[in-house]
């Protein structure tokens, strides 16, 4: 009986709107730009407040992590007030995309990314 109740509380998995997705590379550039805006003195306090590993965040910021880290990047994006869903698309590939919650969030992301790219 208890298992049945738990199953009823779980929301069904919906099909993500791929039009609201951004590629891993764009999400990475966005996170790197936002982290660089913190300045070196504030990264440690950001990591402490968000319970993130300082070494990994600095590695992400400086692009020195070994290979793509999609789950960690998603966690950092969430800590930067950018909620995302993570998916691999096309199925069976190693390509990761991040799905934003709305068209407004996607437009804001693209605008901010363009701004951040201007300072690379």
C-alpha distances in whole Angstrom, upper triangle without the diagonal:
4,5,5,7,9,10,11,13,15,18,20,22,26,29,31,35,37,40,39,39,41,42,42,46,46,43,44,48,46,44,48,50,47,47,51,51,50,53,53,53,50,48,47,46,44,42,42,40,38,37,39,41,44,46,43,44,48,47,46,48,51,50,50,46,46,45,42,40,37,34,37,39,35,35,38,38,35,37,40,38,38,34,34,31,33,33,35,37,38,35,36,39,40,40,38,38,37,35,36,34,37,40,42,40,42,45,45,44,47,50,49,49,52,54,52,54,57,58,57
4,5,5,6,9,10,11,13,17,18,21,24,28,30,33,36,38,37,37,39,40,40,43,43,40,42,45,43,41,45,47,44,44,48,48,47,50,50,50,46,44,43,42,40,39,38,36,34,33,35,37,41,42,40,41,44,44,42,45,48,47,47,43,43,42,40,37,35,31,34,36,33,32,35,35,32,34,37,35,35,31,31,29,30,31,33,35,37,34,35,38,38,38,36,36,34,33,34,32,35,38,40,38,40,43,43,42,45,47,46,46,50,51,50,51,55,55,54
4,5,5,6,9,10,11,15,16,18,22,25,27,31,33,36,34,34,37,37,37,41,41,38,39,43,41,39,43,45,43,43,46,47,45,48,48,48,45,43,42,41,39,37,37,36,33,32,34,36,39,41,38,39,42,42,40,43,46,44,44,41,41,39,37,34,32,29,31,33,30,30,33,33,31,33,36,34,33,30,29,27,27,28,30,32,34,31,32,34,34,35,33,33,32,31,32,30,33,37,38,36,38,41,41,40,43,45,44,44,48,49,48,49,53,53,52
4,5,5,6,9,10,13,14,17,20,24,26,29,32,35,33,34,36,38,37,41,41,38,40,43,42,40,44,45,43,44,47,48,47,50,50,50,47,45,44,43,41,39,39,37,35,34,36,38,41,43,40,40,44,44,42,44,47,46,46,43,43,41,38,36,33,30,33,34,31,31,34,34,31,34,36,34,34,30,29,27,28,28,30,32,33,31,32,35,35,36,33,33,32,30,31,29,32,35,37,36,37,40,41,40,42,45,44,44,48,49,48,50,53,53,53
4,5,5,7,9,12,14,17,20,24,26,29,32,34,33,33,36,37,37,41,40,37,39,42,40,39,42,44,42,42,46,46,45,48,48,48,45,43,42,41,39,37,37,35,33,32,34,37,40,42,39,39,43,43,41,43,46,45,46,42,42,41,38,35,33,30,32,34,30,30,33,33,30,32,34,32,32,28,28,26,27,28,31,33,34,32,33,35,36,36,33,33,31,29,30,28,31,34,35,34,36,39,39,38,41,43,43,43,46,48,47,48,51,52,51
4,5,5,7,10,12,15,18,22,24,27,29,32,30,30,33,34,34,37,37,34,36,39,37,36,39,41,38,39,42,43,41,45,45,45,41,39,39,38,35,34,34,32,29,29,31,33,36,38,35,36,39,39,37,40,43,41,42,38,39,37,34,32,29,26,28,30,27,26,30,29,26,28,31,29,29,25,25,23,24,25,27,30,31,29,30,32,33,33,30,30,28,27,27,25,28,32,33,31,33,36,36,35,38,41,40,40,44,45,44,45,48,49,48
4,5,5,9,10,12,16,19,21,25,27,30,28,29,31,32,32,36,36,33,35,38,37,35,39,41,38,39,43,43,42,45,45,46,42,40,40,39,36,35,35,34,31,30,31,34,37,39,36,36,40,39,37,40,42,41,42,38,38,36,34,31,28,26,28,30,26,26,30,29,26,29,32,30,29,25,24,22,23,23,25,27,29,26,28,30,31,31,28,28,27,25,26,24,27,31,32,31,32,35,36,35,37,40,39,39,43,44,43,44,48,48,48
4,6,8,9,13,15,19,21,24,27,29,28,29,32,33,33,37,37,34,36,39,37,36,40,41,39,40,43,43,43,46,46,47,43,41,41,40,37,36,36,34,32,32,33,36,39,40,38,38,41,41,39,41,44,42,43,40,40,39,35,33,30,27,30,31,27,27,31,30,27,30,32,30,29,25,24,22,24,24,27,29,30,28,30,32,33,32,30,29,27,25,26,24,26,30,31,30,31,35,35,34,37,39,39,39,43,44,43,45,48,49,48
4,6,9,12,15,19,20,23,26,28,26,27,30,32,32,35,34,32,34,37,35,33,37,38,36,37,40,40,39,43,43,43,40,38,38,37,34,33,33,31,28,28,30,33,36,38,35,35,38,38,36,38,41,40,41,38,38,37,34,31,28,25,27,28,25,24,28,27,24,26,29,26,26,22,22,20,22,23,26,28,30,28,30,32,32,31,29,27,25,23,24,21,24,28,29,27,29,32,32,32,35,37,36,37,40,41,40,42,45,46,46
4,6,9,12,16,17,20,23,25,24,24,27,28,28,32,31,28,31,34,32,31,34,36,34,34,38,38,37,40,41,41,38,36,36,35,32,31,31,29,27,27,28,30,34,35,32,32,36,36,33,35,38,37,38,35,35,33,30,27,25,22,24,25,22,22,25,24,22,24,27,24,23,20,19,17,19,19,22,24,26,24,26,28,28,28,25,24,22,20,21,19,22,25,27,25,27,30,30,29,32,35,34,34,38,39,38,40,43,43,43
4,6,9,12,14,17,20,22,20,21,24,26,26,30,29,27,29,32,30,29,33,34,32,33,37,37,36,40,40,41,38,35,36,35,32,31,32,30,27,27,28,31,34,35,32,32,35,35,32,34,38,36,37,34,35,33,29,27,24,21,24,25,21,21,24,23,20,23,25,23,22,18,17,15,17,18,21,22,24,22,25,26,27,26,23,22,20,18,18,16,19,22,24,22,24,27,27,27,29,32,32,32,35,36,36,37,40,41,41
4,6,10,12,15,18,20,19,20,23,25,25,29,29,26,29,32,30,30,33,35,33,34,38,38,38,41,42,43,39,37,38,37,34,33,34,32,29,29,30,32,35,36,33,33,36,36,33,35,38,36,37,34,35,32,29,27,23,22,25,25,21,22,26,24,22,25,27,24,23,19,17,15,16,16,19,20,21,20,22,24,25,24,22,21,19,17,18,16,19,22,24,23,24,27,28,27,29,32,32,32,35,37,36,37,40,41,41
4,7,9,12,15,18,17,17,20,21,22,26,25,23,26,29,27,27,30,32,30,32,35,35,35,39,39,41,37,35,36,35,32,31,32,31,27,28,28,30,33,34,30,30,34,33,30,32,35,33,34,31,31,29,25,24,20,19,22,22,19,20,23,22,20,23,25,23,21,17,15,12,13,12,15,16,18,16,19,20,21,20,18,17,16,14,16,14,17,20,22,21,21,25,26,24,26,29,29,29,32,34,33,34,38,39,38
4,6,9,12,15,14,15,18,20,21,25,24,22,25,28,26,26,30,31,30,31,35,35,35,38,40,41,38,35,37,36,33,32,34,32,28,29,29,32,34,35,31,31,34,33,30,32,35,33,35,32,32,29,26,24,21,20,23,22,19,21,24,21,20,24,25,22,20,16,14,11,13,12,15,15,17,16,19,20,21,20,18,16,15,12,14,13,14,17,20,19,19,22,24,23,24,27,28,27,30,32,32,33,36,37,37
4,7,9,12,12,12,16,17,19,23,22,21,24,26,25,25,29,30,29,31,34,34,35,38,39,41,38,35,37,37,33,33,35,33,29,31,30,32,34,35,31,31,34,33,29,31,34,31,33,31,31,28,24,23,20,19,23,22,19,21,24,21,21,24,25,23,20,17,14,11,12,11,13,12,14,13,17,18,19,18,16,14,13,11,13,13,14,16,19,18,17,21,23,21,23,26,27,26,28,31,30,31,34,36,35
4,6,9,8,9,12,14,16,19,18,17,20,23,21,22,25,26,26,27,30,31,32,35,36,38,35,32,34,34,30,30,32,30,27,28,27,30,32,32,29,28,31,30,26,28,31,28,31,28,28,25,22,21,17,17,20,19,16,19,21,18,18,21,22,20,17,14,11,8,10,9,11,11,13,13,16,17,18,16,13,11,10,7,9,9,11,13,16,15,14,17,19,18,19,22,23,22,24,27,27,27,30,32,31
4,5,6,7,11,14,16,19,18,17,20,22,21,22,25,26,25,27,30,30,31,35,36,38,35,33,35,35,31,31,34,32,28,30,29,31,33,34,30,29,32,31,27,28,31,29,31,29,30,27,23,22,19,19,22,20,17,20,22,19,19,22,22,20,17,15,12,10,12,11,13,12,14,15,18,18,19,16,14,11,11,7,9,9,9,10,13,13,12,15,17,16,17,20,21,20,22,25,25,26,29,30,30
4,5,5,8,11,13,16,15,15,18,20,19,20,23,24,24,26,29,29,31,33,35,37,34,32,34,35,31,31,33,32,29,30,29,31,32,32,29,27,30,29,25,26,29,26,29,27,27,24,21,21,17,18,21,19,17,20,21,18,19,23,22,20,17,15,12,11,11,10,11,9,11,13,16,16,16,13,12,9,9,7,9,11,11,11,14,14,11,14,17,15,15,19,20,19,21,24,24,23,26,28,28
4,6,8,11,15,16,15,15,19,19,18,20,23,23,23,26,28,28,30,33,35,37,34,32,35,35,31,31,34,33,29,31,30,32,33,33,30,28,31,30,26,27,29,27,30,28,29,26,22,23,19,21,23,20,18,21,22,19,20,23,22,20,17,16,13,13,14,13,14,12,14,16,20,19,19,16,14,11,11,8,9,11,10,8,12,12,9,11,14,13,13,16,18,17,18,21,22,22,25,27,27
4,7,10,13,15,13,13,16,17,16,17,21,21,20,23,25,25,27,30,32,34,31,29,32,31,28,28,31,29,26,28,27,29,30,31,27,26,28,27,23,24,27,25,28,27,28,25,21,21,17,18,20,17,15,18,19,15,16,19,18,17,13,12,10,10,12,12,14,13,15,17,20,19,19,16,13,10,8,6,5,7,7,6,9,9,6,9,12,10,11,14,15,15,17,19,20,20,23,25,25
4,7,10,12,10,10,13,15,14,15,18,19,19,21,23,24,26,28,30,32,30,27,30,30,26,26,29,28,25,26,25,26,28,28,24,23,25,24,21,22,24,22,25,23,24,21,17,17,14,15,17,15,13,16,17,14,15,18,17,16,13,12,9,9,9,9,11,10,12,15,17,16,16,12,10,6,5,4,6,9,10,10,12,10,8,11,13,11,11,15,15,14,16,19,19,19,22,24,23
4,7,8,6,7,10,11,11,13,15,16,16,19,21,21,23,26,27,30,27,25,28,28,25,25,28,27,24,25,23,25,26,26,22,21,23,21,18,19,21,19,22,20,21,18,15,15,12,15,16,13,12,15,15,12,15,18,16,16,12,13,10,10,10,10,11,11,13,16,18,16,15,11,9,6,5,6,8,12,12,12,14,11,8,11,12,9,9,13,13,11,13,16,16,15,19,20,19
4,6,6,6,9,10,11,13,14,16,17,19,20,22,24,26,27,30,27,25,27,28,25,24,28,27,24,25,23,24,25,24,21,20,21,20,16,17,19,16,19,18,18,15,12,13,10,14,15,12,12,16,15,13,16,19,17,18,14,15,12,12,10,10,10,10,12,14,16,13,12,8,7,5,6,9,11,15,16,16,17,15,12,14,15,12,12,15,15,12,15,17,16,15,19,20,19
4,6,5,6,9,10,11,12,14,15,16,18,20,21,23,24,27,25,22,24,26,22,22,25,25,22,23,20,20,21,20,17,16,18,16,13,14,16,13,16,14,15,12,8,9,7,11,12,9,10,13,13,11,14,17,16,17,14,14,12,12,10,10,10,11,13,15,16,13,11,8,6,5,7,10,12,16,18,18,19,16,14,17,17,13,13,17,16,13,16,18,16,15,19,20,18
4,5,5,6,9,10,10,12,14,15,16,18,20,22,23,26,24,21,24,26,23,22,26,26,23,24,21,21,21,20,17,16,17,15,12,13,14,11,14,14,14,12,9,11,10,14,14,10,12,15,14,13,16,18,17,18,15,17,14,15,13,14,14,14,16,18,19,15,13,10,9,9,10,13,15,19,20,19,20,18,15,17,17,13,13,16,15,11,13,16,14,12,16,17,14
4,5,5,6,9,10,11,12,14,15,17,19,21,22,25,23,21,24,25,22,22,25,25,22,24,21,22,22,22,19,17,18,17,13,13,15,13,16,16,18,15,12,13,12,15,15,11,12,15,14,12,15,17,15,16,13,15,13,14,13,15,15,15,17,20,21,18,16,13,11,9,9,12,13,16,17,16,17,14,12,13,13,10,9,12,11,8,10,13,11,10,14,15,13
4,6,5,6,9,10,11,12,14,15,17,19,21,23,21,19,21,22,19,19,22,22,19,20,18,19,19,19,16,14,16,15,11,12,14,13,16,15,17,15,11,11,9,12,12,8,9,12,10,8,11,13,12,13,10,12,10,12,11,13,14,15,17,19,21,18,16,13,10,8,7,10,11,14,16,16,16,13,11,13,13,9,10,13,11,9,12,14,12,12,16,16,15
4,5,5,6,9,10,10,12,14,16,17,18,21,19,17,19,21,18,17,21,21,18,19,16,17,17,16,13,12,13,12,8,9,11,9,12,11,14,12,9,9,9,12,11,7,9,12,10,9,13,14,12,15,12,14,13,14,13,15,15,17,19,21,21,19,16,13,11,11,10,14,14,18,19,20,20,16,15,17,16,12,13,15,13,10,13,14,12,12,15,15,13
4,6,5,6,9,10,10,12,15,16,17,20,19,17,20,21,18,19,22,22,20,22,19,19,18,18,16,13,14,13,10,9,10,9,13,14,16,15,12,13,13,15,14,10,13,15,12,11,15,15,13,15,13,16,15,17,16,18,19,19,22,24,24,21,19,16,14,13,13,16,16,19,20,20,19,16,15,16,15,11,11,13,11,7,10,11,8,8,11,11,10
4,5,5,6,9,10,11,13,15,17,20,18,16,19,20,16,17,21,20,18,20,18,19,18,19,16,13,14,15,11,10,12,12,16,16,18,17,15,14,13,15,14,10,11,13,11,9,12,13,10,12,10,13,13,16,15,18,19,20,22,25,26,23,20,17,15,13,12,14,13,16,17,17,16,13,12,13,11,8,9,10,8,6,9,10,7,8,12,12,11
4,5,5,6,8,10,11,13,15,17,15,13,16,17,13,14,17,17,14,16,14,15,14,15,13,10,11,12,8,7,11,11,14,14,17,16,13,12,12,13,11,8,9,10,7,6,10,10,8,11,10,12,12,15,15,18,19,21,23,25,26,23,20,18,15,14,12,15,14,17,19,19,18,15,15,16,14,11,13,14,11,9,13,13,10,11,14,14,13
4,5,5,6,9,10,11,12,15,14,12,15,17,14,14,18,18,16,18,15,15,14,14,12,9,9,10,7,5,7,8,11,12,15,15,13,13,14,15,13,10,12,13,10,10,14,13,11,14,13,16,16,19,18,20,21,23,25,27,27,24,21,19,17,17,15,18,18,21,22,22,22,18,18,19,16,13,14,15,12,10,13,13,9,10,13,11,10
4,5,5,6,9,10,13,15,14,13,16,17,15,16,19,19,18,20,17,18,16,17,16,12,12,13,10,8,10,11,15,16,19,19,17,17,17,18,16,13,15,16,12,11,15,14,11,14,13,17,17,20,20,22,24,25,27,29,30,27,24,22,19,18,17,19,18,21,22,22,20,17,17,17,15,12,13,13,9,8,10,9,6,8,10,8,8
4,5,5,7,10,12,14,12,11,14,15,12,13,17,16,15,17,15,17,15,17,15,12,12,14,11,9,12,13,16,17,20,20,18,17,17,18,15,12,14,14,10,9,12,11,8,11,11,14,16,19,19,22,24,25,28,30,31,28,25,23,20,19,17,18,17,19,20,21,19,16,16,17,14,11,13,13,9,9,12,11,8,11,13,11,12
4,5,5,7,9,11,9,7,11,12,9,10,14,14,13,15,13,14,12,13,12,8,9,11,9,6,9,12,14,15,18,19,17,16,16,17,14,12,14,13,9,10,13,11,9,12,13,16,17,20,20,23,25,27,29,31,31,28,25,23,21,20,18,20,19,22,23,24,22,19,19,20,17,15,17,17,13,13,16,14,11,13,15,13,13
4,5,6,8,10,10,9,12,14,12,13,17,17,16,18,16,16,14,15,14,11,10,12,10,7,9,12,14,16,19,20,19,18,19,20,17,15,17,17,13,14,16,14,12,16,16,19,20,23,23,26,27,29,31,33,33,30,27,25,23,22,21,23,22,25,26,26,24,21,21,22,19,16,18,17,14,13,15,13,10,12,13,10,10
4,5,9,11,9,9,13,14,12,14,17,17,16,19,17,18,16,17,17,13,13,15,14,10,13,15,18,19,23,23,22,21,21,22,19,17,18,18,14,14,16,14,11,14,15,19,21,24,24,27,29,30,33,35,35,33,30,27,25,24,22,23,22,24,25,25,23,20,20,20,17,16,17,16,12,13,15,12,9,12,13,10,12
4,7,8,6,6,10,10,8,11,14,13,14,16,15,16,13,15,16,12,11,15,14,11,13,16,18,19,23,24,22,21,21,22,18,17,18,17,13,14,16,13,11,14,16,19,21,24,25,28,30,32,34,36,36,34,31,29,26,25,23,25,23,25,26,27,24,21,22,23,19,18,20,19,15,16,18,16,13,16,17,14,15
4,6,6,7,10,11,10,13,15,16,16,18,16,17,13,15,16,13,11,14,14,11,12,16,17,19,23,24,23,22,23,24,20,19,21,20,16,17,19,16,14,18,19,23,24,27,27,30,32,34,36,38,38,35,32,30,28,27,25,28,26,28,29,30,28,25,25,26,22,21,22,21,18,18,20,17,14,17,17,14,15
4,6,6,8,10,10,12,14,15,16,17,15,15,11,12,14,11,9,13,13,10,11,15,16,18,21,23,23,22,23,23,20,19,21,20,16,18,20,17,16,20,21,24,26,28,28,31,32,35,37,38,38,35,32,31,28,28,27,29,28,30,32,33,31,27,28,28,25,23,25,24,21,20,23,20,17,19,20,17,16
4,6,7,8,10,11,12,14,15,17,16,15,12,14,16,13,12,15,16,14,15,18,19,20,24,26,26,24,25,25,22,21,23,21,18,20,21,18,17,20,22,25,27,30,30,33,35,37,40,41,41,38,35,34,31,31,29,31,30,31,33,34,32,29,30,30,27,25,27,26,23,23,25,23,20,22,23,19,20
4,6,5,6,9,10,11,12,14,13,14,11,14,15,12,11,15,15,13,15,18,19,20,24,25,24,22,23,23,19,19,20,18,15,17,18,14,14,17,19,22,24,27,27,31,32,35,37,38,39,36,33,32,29,28,26,28,27,28,30,31,29,26,27,28,24,23,25,24,20,21,24,21,18,21,22,19,20
4,6,5,6,9,10,10,12,10,10,8,10,11,8,8,12,12,10,12,15,16,16,20,22,21,19,20,19,16,15,17,15,12,14,16,12,12,16,17,20,22,24,24,28,29,32,34,35,35,33,30,28,26,25,23,26,25,26,28,30,28,25,25,27,23,21,24,24,20,20,23,21,18,20,22,19,19
4,5,5,6,9,10,10,9,9,6,9,11,9,9,13,13,12,14,17,17,17,21,23,22,20,21,20,17,17,19,16,14,16,17,14,14,18,20,22,23,26,26,29,31,34,36,37,37,35,31,30,28,28,26,28,27,29,31,32,31,27,28,30,27,25,27,27,23,23,26,24,21,24,25,23,22
4,5,5,6,8,10,10,11,9,13,14,12,12,16,16,15,17,20,21,21,24,26,25,22,23,21,18,18,19,16,14,16,16,13,14,16,19,21,23,26,26,30,32,35,37,38,38,36,33,32,29,28,26,28,27,28,30,32,30,26,28,29,26,24,27,27,23,24,27,25,22,25,26,24,24
4,5,5,6,8,8,10,9,12,13,10,11,14,14,13,16,18,19,19,22,23,22,19,20,18,15,15,16,13,10,13,13,9,10,13,15,17,19,22,23,26,28,31,34,34,35,33,30,29,26,25,22,24,23,24,26,28,26,23,24,26,22,21,24,24,20,21,24,22,19,22,24,22,22
4,6,5,6,5,6,6,9,10,7,10,12,12,12,15,17,17,16,20,21,20,17,18,16,13,13,15,12,10,13,13,9,11,14,16,17,19,21,22,25,27,30,33,33,33,31,28,27,24,24,22,24,23,24,27,29,28,24,25,27,24,22,25,26,22,22,25,24,21,24,26,23,23
4,6,5,6,8,8,12,12,11,13,16,16,16,19,20,21,20,23,24,23,20,21,19,15,17,17,14,13,16,15,12,14,16,19,20,22,24,24,28,30,33,36,36,36,34,31,30,27,27,25,27,26,27,29,32,30,27,28,30,27,25,28,29,25,25,29,27,24,27,29,27,26
4,6,8,11,11,15,15,13,15,18,17,17,20,22,23,22,25,26,24,21,21,19,16,17,17,13,12,14,13,10,12,13,16,17,20,22,23,27,29,32,35,35,36,34,31,30,27,27,24,25,24,24,27,29,27,24,26,28,25,23,27,27,23,24,28,26,24,27,29,27,27
4,5,9,10,14,13,11,14,16,15,15,19,20,21,19,22,23,21,18,18,15,12,13,13,10,9,11,10,7,9,11,14,14,16,19,19,23,26,29,31,31,32,31,28,27,23,23,20,22,21,21,24,27,25,22,24,26,23,21,24,25,22,22,26,25,22,25,27,26,26
4,7,9,12,12,11,14,16,15,16,19,20,20,18,21,22,21,17,18,15,12,14,14,10,10,13,12,10,13,15,17,17,18,20,20,24,26,29,32,32,32,31,27,27,24,24,22,23,23,24,27,29,28,25,26,29,26,24,27,28,25,25,29,28,25,27,30,28,27
4,6,9,8,7,10,12,12,13,16,16,16,15,17,19,17,14,15,13,9,11,12,9,8,12,12,9,12,15,16,16,17,19,19,22,24,27,30,29,29,28,25,24,21,22,20,22,22,23,26,29,28,24,25,27,25,22,25,26,23,23,26,26,23,25,27,25,25
4,6,5,6,9,10,11,12,14,15,14,13,15,17,16,13,15,14,10,12,14,11,10,14,15,13,15,18,19,19,20,21,20,23,25,28,30,30,30,28,25,25,22,23,22,24,24,26,29,31,31,27,27,30,27,25,27,29,25,24,28,27,24,26,28,26,25
4,5,5,6,8,10,10,12,14,13,12,16,18,17,15,17,16,12,13,16,13,11,15,16,13,15,18,19,21,22,23,22,25,27,30,32,32,32,30,26,26,24,24,23,26,26,28,30,32,31,27,28,30,27,25,27,28,24,23,27,26,22,24,26,24,22
4,6,5,6,9,10,11,12,10,10,13,15,16,14,16,16,12,14,17,15,13,16,18,16,17,21,21,22,23,24,23,25,26,29,31,31,31,28,25,25,23,24,23,26,27,29,32,33,33,29,29,31,29,26,28,29,25,24,27,26,23,24,26,24,22
4,5,5,6,9,10,10,9,7,10,12,12,10,13,12,9,10,13,12,10,14,15,14,15,19,19,20,19,21,19,22,22,25,28,28,27,25,21,21,19,20,20,23,23,26,29,30,30,26,26,28,26,23,25,26,23,22,25,25,21,22,25,23,21
4,5,5,6,9,10,10,9,13,14,13,11,13,13,9,9,12,11,8,11,13,11,12,16,16,17,18,20,19,21,23,25,28,28,28,26,22,22,19,20,18,21,22,24,26,28,27,23,24,26,23,20,22,23,20,19,22,21,18,19,22,20,18
4,5,5,6,8,8,9,13,15,14,13,15,16,12,12,15,14,11,14,17,15,15,18,19,21,21,23,22,24,25,28,30,31,30,28,24,23,21,22,21,24,24,27,29,30,29,26,26,27,25,22,23,24,21,19,22,21,18,19,21,19,17
4,5,5,6,5,5,9,11,11,11,13,14,11,11,15,14,12,15,17,16,16,20,20,21,21,22,20,23,23,25,27,28,27,25,21,21,19,20,20,23,24,27,29,30,30,26,26,28,26,22,24,25,22,20,22,22,18,19,22,19,17
4,6,5,6,6,10,10,9,9,11,12,9,8,12,12,9,11,14,14,14,17,16,18,17,19,17,20,20,22,25,26,25,22,19,18,16,17,16,20,20,23,26,27,26,23,22,24,22,19,20,22,18,16,19,19,16,16,19,17,15
4,6,8,9,13,13,13,12,14,15,12,10,14,14,10,12,15,14,13,17,16,19,19,21,20,22,23,25,27,28,28,25,22,21,19,19,18,21,21,24,26,27,26,22,22,23,21,18,19,20,17,15,17,17,13,14,17,14,12
4,6,8,12,13,13,13,16,17,15,13,17,17,14,16,19,18,17,20,20,22,22,24,22,24,24,26,28,30,29,26,22,21,20,21,21,24,24,27,29,29,29,25,25,26,24,21,21,22,19,17,19,19,15,15,17,15,12
4,6,9,9,10,11,13,15,13,12,15,16,14,15,19,18,17,21,20,21,21,22,20,21,21,23,25,26,25,22,19,18,17,18,18,22,23,26,28,28,28,25,23,25,24,20,21,22,19,17,19,19,15,15,18,16,13
4,6,9,10,11,14,16,14,13,17,17,16,18,21,20,20,23,22,24,23,24,22,23,23,25,26,27,26,23,19,19,19,20,21,25,26,29,31,32,32,28,27,29,27,24,24,26,23,20,23,23,19,19,21,19,16
4,6,7,8,11,13,11,11,15,15,14,16,19,19,19,22,21,22,21,21,19,20,20,22,24,25,23,21,17,17,16,18,19,23,24,27,30,31,31,27,26,28,27,23,24,26,24,21,24,24,21,20,23,22,19
4,7,8,12,14,12,13,16,17,17,19,21,21,22,25,24,24,22,22,19,20,19,21,23,23,21,19,15,16,16,19,20,24,25,29,31,32,33,29,28,30,29,25,26,29,26,23,26,27,23,23,26,25,21
4,6,9,12,12,12,15,16,16,18,20,21,22,24,22,22,20,20,17,17,16,18,19,20,18,15,11,12,12,15,17,21,23,26,29,29,30,27,25,28,27,24,24,27,25,22,24,26,22,22,25,24,21
4,6,9,9,9,11,13,13,14,17,18,19,21,19,19,17,16,13,14,13,15,17,17,16,13,10,10,9,12,13,17,19,23,25,26,27,23,22,25,24,20,21,24,22,19,22,24,20,20,24,23,20
4,6,5,6,9,10,11,12,14,15,16,19,17,17,15,14,11,13,13,16,18,18,17,15,11,11,10,12,12,16,18,21,24,25,26,22,21,24,23,20,21,24,22,19,23,24,21,21,25,24,21
4,6,5,6,9,10,10,12,14,15,17,14,14,11,11,8,9,10,13,15,15,15,13,10,10,7,9,9,12,15,17,20,22,23,19,18,21,21,17,19,22,20,18,21,23,20,20,24,24,22
4,5,5,6,9,10,11,13,14,16,14,13,11,10,8,10,11,15,17,17,17,16,13,13,10,11,10,13,15,17,20,23,23,20,19,23,22,19,21,24,22,20,24,25,22,23,27,26,24
4,5,5,6,9,10,11,12,15,13,13,12,12,11,13,15,18,21,20,20,19,15,15,12,13,12,15,16,19,22,24,24,20,20,23,22,19,21,23,21,19,23,23,21,22,25,24,22
4,5,5,6,9,10,10,13,11,11,10,11,10,13,14,17,19,20,20,18,15,14,11,11,10,13,14,17,19,21,21,17,17,20,18,15,17,20,17,15,19,20,17,18,22,21,19
4,5,5,6,9,10,11,9,8,7,8,7,11,13,16,18,19,20,18,16,14,11,10,8,10,11,13,16,18,19,15,15,18,17,14,17,19,17,16,20,21,18,20,23,23,22
4,5,5,6,9,10,9,9,9,10,10,14,16,19,22,22,23,21,19,18,14,14,11,13,14,15,18,21,21,17,18,21,19,16,19,21,19,18,22,22,20,22,25,24,23
4,5,5,6,9,9,10,10,12,12,16,18,21,24,24,25,23,20,19,15,15,12,14,14,16,19,21,20,16,17,20,17,15,18,19,16,16,19,19,17,19,22,21,20
4,5,5,7,5,7,7,10,11,14,17,19,22,23,24,22,20,18,14,13,10,11,11,13,15,17,16,13,13,16,14,11,14,16,13,13,17,17,15,17,20,19,19
4,5,5,5,5,7,10,11,15,18,20,23,24,25,24,22,20,16,15,11,12,11,12,15,17,16,13,14,17,15,13,16,18,16,16,20,20,18,20,23,23,23
4,5,7,8,11,13,15,19,21,24,27,27,28,27,24,23,19,18,15,16,14,15,18,20,19,15,17,19,16,15,18,19,16,17,20,20,18,21,23,22,22
4,6,8,11,14,16,19,22,24,27,28,29,27,25,23,19,17,14,15,13,15,17,18,17,13,15,16,13,12,15,16,13,13,17,16,14,17,20,19,19
4,6,9,13,15,19,22,24,27,28,29,28,26,23,20,17,14,14,11,12,14,16,14,11,13,15,12,11,15,15,13,14,18,17,16,19,21,21,22
4,6,10,12,16,19,20,23,24,26,25,23,20,16,14,10,10,8,9,11,13,12,8,10,12,10,8,12,13,12,12,16,16,15,18,20,20,21
4,7,10,13,17,19,22,22,24,23,21,19,15,13,9,9,7,7,10,13,13,9,11,14,12,11,14,16,15,15,19,20,19,21,24,24,24
4,6,10,13,15,18,18,20,19,18,16,12,9,6,5,5,7,10,13,13,10,10,14,13,11,14,17,16,15,19,20,19,20,24,24,24
4,7,10,12,15,15,17,17,16,14,10,8,5,5,7,8,11,14,16,13,13,16,16,14,17,20,19,18,21,23,22,23,26,27,26
4,7,10,13,13,14,14,12,11,7,6,5,6,9,11,14,17,18,15,14,18,18,16,18,21,20,19,22,24,22,23,26,27,26
4,6,9,9,11,10,10,8,6,5,6,8,11,13,16,18,20,17,16,20,21,18,19,23,22,20,23,26,24,24,28,29,27
4,6,6,7,7,7,6,5,6,9,11,14,17,19,20,23,20,18,22,23,20,21,24,24,22,24,27,25,25,29,30,28
3,5,7,6,8,6,6,7,10,11,15,17,19,19,22,20,18,21,23,20,20,24,24,22,24,27,26,25,29,30,28
4,6,6,8,7,9,10,13,14,17,20,21,21,24,23,20,23,25,22,22,26,26,24,26,29,28,27,30,32,30
4,6,8,9,10,11,14,15,19,21,23,23,27,25,22,26,27,25,25,29,29,27,29,32,30,30,33,34,32
4,7,9,11,13,16,18,21,24,26,27,29,27,25,28,30,27,27,31,31,28,30,33,32,31,34,35,33
4,5,8,11,15,17,20,23,25,26,28,26,23,27,28,25,25,28,28,25,27,30,29,27,31,32,30
4,6,10,13,16,19,22,25,25,28,25,23,26,27,23,23,27,26,23,26,28,26,25,29,29,27
4,7,10,13,16,20,21,22,24,22,19,22,23,20,20,23,23,20,22,25,23,22,26,27,24
4,7,10,13,16,19,19,21,19,16,20,20,17,18,21,21,18,21,23,21,21,25,25,23
4,6,10,13,15,16,18,15,13,16,17,14,14,18,18,16,18,21,20,19,23,24,22
4,6,10,12,13,15,12,10,14,14,11,13,16,16,14,17,19,18,19,22,23,22
4,7,9,10,12,10,9,13,13,11,13,16,16,15,18,20,20,20,24,25,24
4,6,8,9,6,6,10,10,9,11,14,14,14,17,19,18,20,22,24,24
4,7,8,6,8,11,11,11,14,16,16,17,19,21,21,23,25,27,27
4,5,5,6,9,10,11,12,14,15,16,18,20,21,22,25,26,27
4,5,5,6,9,10,11,12,14,15,17,18,20,21,23,25,26
4,5,5,6,8,10,11,12,14,15,17,18,20,22,24,25
4,5,5,6,9,10,10,12,14,15,16,18,20,22,23
4,5,5,6,9,10,10,12,14,15,16,19,20,21
4,5,5,6,9,10,11,12,14,15,17,19,21
4,5,5,6,8,10,11,12,14,16,17,19
4,5,5,6,9,10,10,12,14,16,17
4,5,5,6,9,10,10,13,15,16
4,5,5,6,9,10,11,13,15
4,5,5,6,9,10,11,13
4,5,5,6,9,10,11
4,5,5,6,9,10
4,6,5,7,10
4,5,6,7
4,5,5
4,6
4
